[in-house]
Amino acid sequence: MTTMSTRIAGKVVLLTGATGGLGSAAARRIADEGGNLVLTDLEVEACDALAETLADTPGRHTTIALDVAVEEQWREVAAMVGREYGRLDALVNNAAIGSIATVEDEEVEHWDRVMTVGVNGVWLGMKHCGPLIDAAGGGSIVNVSSILGTVGGFGNSAAYHAAKGAVRTLTKNAALHWAASGVRVNSLHPGFIGTDQLLARHEGSERHAAMLAGTPMGRLGRGDEIAAVVAFLVSDDSTFMTGSEVYADGGWTAA
Ligand SMILES: NC(=O)c1ccc[n+]([C@@H]2O[C@H](COP(=O)([O-])OP(=O)(O)OC[C@H]3O[C@@H](n4cnc5c(N)ncnc54)[C@H](O)[C@@H]3O)[C@@H](O)[C@H]2O)c1
């Protein structure tokens, strides 16, 4: 039996898109390592249900609805964090939406939504939570990008690639902005992860086969394998890392 580390004990960590496949895995891991979580997603009821599953962990977990694309909601969330915890140590910008459409087929309305959630959401999170982390003496921001923020993938999902690529460079820019004050900002680039949501959409499809074929390890990743990297970046085990792009992709980008 392995003993879970307590390296996140006492830290306050805000997670966006917390109730999705990777968000809930990250919540479980951070809570298991002793963290206090601010669980946010579009529906507070889903956050409440997630918090209930974490009742066996030592931290204090709170929930609040947050559409990451809406600045006013970020203001409210930042104020709530200040009121409830008096500090913030880490922000995990995890929320995003996808698109399968190609450059030719994408519609302006959906393109704008993918960018607004995936890019503006990350920026607004840093804008409103970065100062709280700074005021706490430094900490960590983890921006969840993707391998599709770096390479061309299957030649479709154009808006998603654009959003995830923007997250990659925005991360480096913010990392330089805060480098001297100890607010670390890194991007995380998962490969294809077999979350329930991804399998429900793609299992058995040509795209599923292509995901497997393009992954040198020959399998999809697991949510807990990404959560472990999130926990590492949130923790003080990564204190000399900022502006880094961290890949957990079964070798996809090595090929
Ligand atoms: N699953 C994968 O294979 C994979 C691979 C690479 C990167 N990623 C990235 O990991 C992150 C999590 O992905 P996932 O697989 O858990 O996806 P998911 O769809 O299961 O979860 C995404 C969550 O974000 C929430 N969300 C959507 N729009 C929102 C908004 N406007 N404001 C706040 N929350 C919103 C959803 O309600 C959902 O809970 C995303 O950034 C995704 O792009 C996933």
The ligand as an SDF file (V2000), in Angstrom:
LIG
                    3D

 44 48  0  0  0  0  0  0  0  0999 V2000
   -9.5830   14.4400  -21.7040 N   0  0  0  0  0  0  0  0  0  0  0  0
   -8.5260   14.5900  -22.4880 C   0  0  0  0  0  0  0  0  0  0  0  0
   -8.1110   13.6650  -23.1840 O   0  0  0  0  0  0  0  0  0  0  0  0
   -7.7980   15.9080  -22.5270 C   0  0  0  0  0  0  0  0  0  0  0  0
   -6.6020   15.9710  -23.2270 C   0  0  0  0  0  0  0  0  0  0  0  0
   -5.8980   17.1540  -23.2550 C   0  0  0  0  0  0  0  0  0  0  0  0
   -6.3640   18.2660  -22.5930 C   0  0  0  0  0  0  0  0  0  0  0  0
   -7.5420   18.1870  -21.9210 N   0  0  0  0  0  0  0  0  0  0  0  0
   -7.9800   19.3940  -21.2290 C   0  0  0  0  0  0  0  0  0  0  0  0
   -8.2020   19.0770  -19.8780 O   0  0  0  0  0  0  0  0  0  0  0  0
   -9.2040   19.9300  -19.3410 C   0  0  0  0  0  0  0  0  0  0  0  0
  -10.3080   19.1130  -18.7200 C   0  0  0  0  0  0  0  0  0  0  0  0
  -10.8240   18.2450  -19.7220 O   0  0  0  0  0  0  0  0  0  0  0  0
  -11.8450   17.0640  -19.4250 P   0  0  0  0  0  0  0  0  0  0  0  0
  -11.4420   15.9470  -20.2920 O   0  0  0  0  0  0  0  0  0  0  0  0
  -11.9710   16.8640  -17.9710 O   0  0  0  0  0  0  0  0  0  0  0  0
  -13.1720   17.7230  -20.0330 O   0  0  0  0  0  0  0  0  0  0  0  0
  -14.6750   17.6570  -19.5050 P   0  0  0  0  0  0  0  0  0  0  0  0
  -15.5210   18.0940  -20.6330 O   0  0  0  0  0  0  0  0  0  0  0  0
  -14.9240   16.3320  -18.8650 O   0  0  0  0  0  0  0  0  0  0  0  0
  -14.6800   18.7560  -18.3470 O   0  0  0  0  0  0  0  0  0  0  0  0
  -14.6590   20.1260  -18.6200 C   0  0  0  0  0  0  0  0  0  0  0  0
  -15.3840   20.8450  -17.5020 C   0  0  0  0  0  0  0  0  0  0  0  0
  -15.3800   22.2480  -17.7840 O   0  0  0  0  0  0  0  0  0  0  0  0
  -16.6630   22.7560  -17.4940 C   0  0  0  0  0  0  0  0  0  0  0  0
  -16.9300   23.9540  -18.2930 N   0  0  0  0  0  0  0  0  0  0  0  0
  -17.2880   24.0610  -19.6010 C   0  0  0  0  0  0  0  0  0  0  0  0
  -17.4640   25.3440  -19.9290 N   0  0  0  0  0  0  0  0  0  0  0  0
  -17.2180   26.0690  -18.8070 C   0  0  0  0  0  0  0  0  0  0  0  0
  -17.2390   27.4490  -18.5020 C   0  0  0  0  0  0  0  0  0  0  0  0
  -17.5760   28.3720  -19.4150 N   0  0  0  0  0  0  0  0  0  0  0  0
  -16.9300   27.8470  -17.2420 N   0  0  0  0  0  0  0  0  0  0  0  0
  -16.6040   26.9300  -16.3030 C   0  0  0  0  0  0  0  0  0  0  0  0
  -16.5680   25.6050  -16.5290 N   0  0  0  0  0  0  0  0  0  0  0  0
  -16.8750   25.1900  -17.7690 C   0  0  0  0  0  0  0  0  0  0  0  0
  -17.6470   21.6410  -17.8150 C   0  0  0  0  0  0  0  0  0  0  0  0
  -18.8590   21.8300  -17.1170 O   0  0  0  0  0  0  0  0  0  0  0  0
  -16.8590   20.4140  -17.3580 C   0  0  0  0  0  0  0  0  0  0  0  0
  -17.1230   20.0920  -16.0200 O   0  0  0  0  0  0  0  0  0  0  0  0
   -9.6680   20.8100  -20.5050 C   0  0  0  0  0  0  0  0  0  0  0  0
   -8.9470   22.0210  -20.4870 O   0  0  0  0  0  0  0  0  0  0  0  0
   -9.2920   19.9730  -21.7120 C   0  0  0  0  0  0  0  0  0  0  0  0
   -9.1490   20.7490  -22.8690 O   0  0  0  0  0  0  0  0  0  0  0  0
   -8.2820   17.0400  -21.8600 C   0  0  0  0  0  0  0  0  0  0  0  0
  1  2  1  0
  2  3  2  0
  2  4  1  0
  4  5  1  0
  4 44  2  0
  5  6  2  0
  6  7  1  0
  7  8  2  0
  8  9  1  0
  8 44  1  0
  9 10  1  0
  9 42  1  0
 10 11  1  0
 11 12  1  0
 11 40  1  0
 12 13  1  0
 13 14  1  0
 14 15  2  0
 14 16  1  0
 14 17  1  0
 17 18  1  0
 18 19  2  0
 18 20  1  0
 18 21  1  0
 21 22  1  0
 22 23  1  0
 23 24  1  0
 23 38  1  0
 24 25  1  0
 25 26  1  0
 25 36  1  0
 26 27  1  0
 26 35  1  0
 27 28  2  0
 28 29  1  0
 29 30  1  0
 29 35  2  0
 30 31  1  0
 30 32  2  0
 32 33  1  0
 33 34  2  0
 34 35  1  0
 36 37  1  0
 36 38  1  0
 38 39  1  0
 40 41  1  0
 40 42  1  0
 42 43  1  0
M  CHG  2   8   1  16  -1
M  END
$$$$
